[in-house]
Amino acid sequence: MTHRRLTVLDPAVLAGTRRPGSVELEDDHFHDQCGVFAVYGHGEAANIAYLGLHALQHRGQESAGIVTSDGQQLYAHRSMGLVQDAFSAEQLQKLPGRSAIGHVRYSTAGGSHLRNAQPFAVDYAKGSLAVCHNGNFTNADDVRADLEAQGSIFSSTSDTEVLVHLVARSKEVAFEDRVIDALAGVHGAYSLLFLSEDTIVAVRDPRGLRPLCLGILPSRKDAHVVASEPIAFDLIGAEYVRDVEPGEMLIIDAAGIRSRRLPVNETPQSCIFEYVYFARPDSHLAGRSVYEVRKELGKTLARESPVDADVVVPVPDSGVPSALGYAAERGIPFELGLIRSHYVGRTFIEPQESIRHFGVRLKLNPVESILRGKRVVVIDDSIVRGTTSRKIIKMVRDAGAREVHLRISSPPTQWPCYYGIDTPTRRELIASSHSVEEIARYVTADSLGYLTLEGMLGAVSHAGGEKAPVVPPAHFCHACFSGQYAIPFAPTNRRQTRLVGV
């Protein structure tokens, strides 16, 4: 008789349907699709993972999941919604063990399903395995097609499940060797966490496109933590040790922690949009303060695209540090002329009688006393489709602004990302087919200014605080701005077909 080693606490898979009369709230930003967290050697591994994921909630709000191990078997719970809604105290008590991995996922267009929530957890011939992933495999479609042709059956549409099959099919003996063998069959961007009964493996792709870092709980010297951002360590009292290097694998087990290198060497090219928008502003990436980098982006924008104005107003929350930098550089007062509501979910019931700017006003509301009669500079981090920018500018004008000048602390976003970011197709990106002047007319701004690619690279390379290391501009991926993709696509890959066909 075969005994299953994996205990799954998932509820039934439910389709993500909207309530009658509700509207899907538009969020005109690029979004990183997920955040990952791991802990090894702690008696409350599930609770620690819960807190770590809570600190990474900005990286994903669609679903959350945790898988733990008690040394003999794995226990899993995944649910739709925010971390605090996905886990109750009773559910966390049903996740025993001293090691855990966790995942938060961002909603993507076209559907929201529990079957795509991570970590994925399975039983296979060599034991039990769980994995969670931040990134995308650029050849996942081709590998999946090959596996399906050989009889493999998939339960999700996530490219991460491809890796599960490759690990299970590997002929290697040691768990870490099976992971390395599986990774040889995929290409793309990944920060991955694997959990077996007795081991955690953390690995970052050879270019380091997505972030990953290592920490330790000082009260328990054998308790290690791994996360997408070091901000996850603050809440649990862990100390940041270092970033996981591009192409590095960390193996954490009863013997301690050791490092291996993947058999591939590439020039590091971390995602520059982490500094522009994805990461929390109070976080550090590669030893650099994200907040200070964003202020420097604003200062550079002020030098490149100055305008005479009475007040600088950020689009909260992502535009605040850059707006502070812009205002300081230009000597113009900074004011919170737009107030954000922090209590709005993804959908909302709209009254039958239309309300002007309904969706935007649920999230933002203007402060008329700050805006009326003023020449206003509105600072935002990016423009994707332009629809939200148009509504915000109209809202500022309705509040009495005399002039509205829009400034963007990044270059025009002209290309989709295929490395783990939820982006529209190229035809949906307004900057891919319209000039700056045309976009300004569409969003009804008196003027529009973007940060140049050179200005952004210079600011990110040299900013971040006095002790921050200087990072060469060539060590950043900026494909969404330049179209210069760091990782090539397979000729038959459907993502490539989308790319050249738009």
JOGI-V369153 format. One record per backbone hydrogen bond with DSSP energy under -0.5 kcal/mol. CO is the residue of the C=O (numbers start at 1). NH is the residue of the N-H. If there is no record, write none. Layout:
co-><CO:CO>
nh-><NH:NH>
//
This chain:
co-><5:5:6:7:14:15:19:21:23:23:27:31:33:35:36:37:38:39:40:42:44:45:46:47:48:49:50:51:52:53:54:56:57:62:63:64:65:66:67:68:69:69:73:74:75:76:77:78:79:82:82:83:88:89:90:91:92:97:98:98:99:100:101:102:103:104:105:105:108:113:114:120:122:124:127:129:130:131:131:132:133:134:136:136:137:139:140:141:142:143:144:145:146:147:148:158:159:159:160:160:161:162:163:164:165:166:167:174:175:176:177:178:179:180:182:183:187:187:189:190:191:192:193:194:195:197:199:200:201:202:203:204:205:205:207:209:212:213:214:214:215:216:216:217:220:222:223:224:225:226:227:229:230:230:231:231:232:233:233:234:237:239:242:245:247:248:249:250:250:251:251:252:253:256:258:260:262:270:271:272:272:273:273:274:280:281:283:284:285:288:289:290:291:292:293:294:295:296:297:298:299:300:301:311:312:313:314:315:317:319:320:321:322:323:324:325:326:327:327:333:335:335:337:339:343:346:348:352:355:357:358:359:360:360:363:365:366:367:367:368:371:374:374:374:375:375:376:376:377:377:378:379:380:383:384:386:387:388:389:390:391:392:393:394:395:396:397:400:403:404:404:405:406:407:408:410:412:413:420:421:422:425:425:426:428:429:430:430:435:436:437:438:439:440:440:441:447:449:452:453:454:455:456:457:458:459:461:464:465:470:472:473:475:476:477:478:478:479:480:480:483:490:493:494:495:496:497:498:499>
nh-><7:74:8:76:114:17:22:350:25:348:29:422:106:104:228:102:226:100:224:45:48:49:50:51:52:53:54:55:56:56:57:59:60:81:105:79:103:77:101:75:98:99:70:7:68:9:66:11:64:85:86:87:92:93:94:94:95:45:41:42:69:39:67:37:65:35:62:63:111:116:117:131:129:127:124:122:195:119:120:193:135:191:138:189:140:143:144:145:146:147:148:149:150:152:151:161:162:163:163:164:165:166:167:168:169:170:170:178:179:180:181:182:183:184:185:186:138:139:136:205:134:203:132:201:130:71:196:252:194:250:192:247:208:247:269:271:244:227:241:242:225:218:239:220:223:224:217:40:215:38:213:232:233:234:234:235:236:237:238:237:218:216:214:248:262:204:260:202:252:253:258:200:256:253:251:249:264:477:274:275:276:277:278:279:283:291:290:230:288:285:293:294:295:296:297:298:299:300:301:302:303:304:305:377:335:379:316:319:320:323:324:325:326:327:328:329:330:331:332:312:314:337:367:365:345:25:23:354:358:361:362:363:363:364:341:339:368:370:371:372:374:376:402:403:310:311:378:405:313:379:407:315:409:413:430:390:391:392:393:394:395:396:397:398:399:401:400:373:376:446:447:378:449:380:451:451:414:431:33:423:31:428:429:429:430:432:433:434:439:440:441:442:443:444:445:444:406:408:456:457:458:459:460:461:462:463:471:289:468:472:475:476:270:478:272:481:482:483:414:415:485:493:497:498:499:500:501:502:502>
//
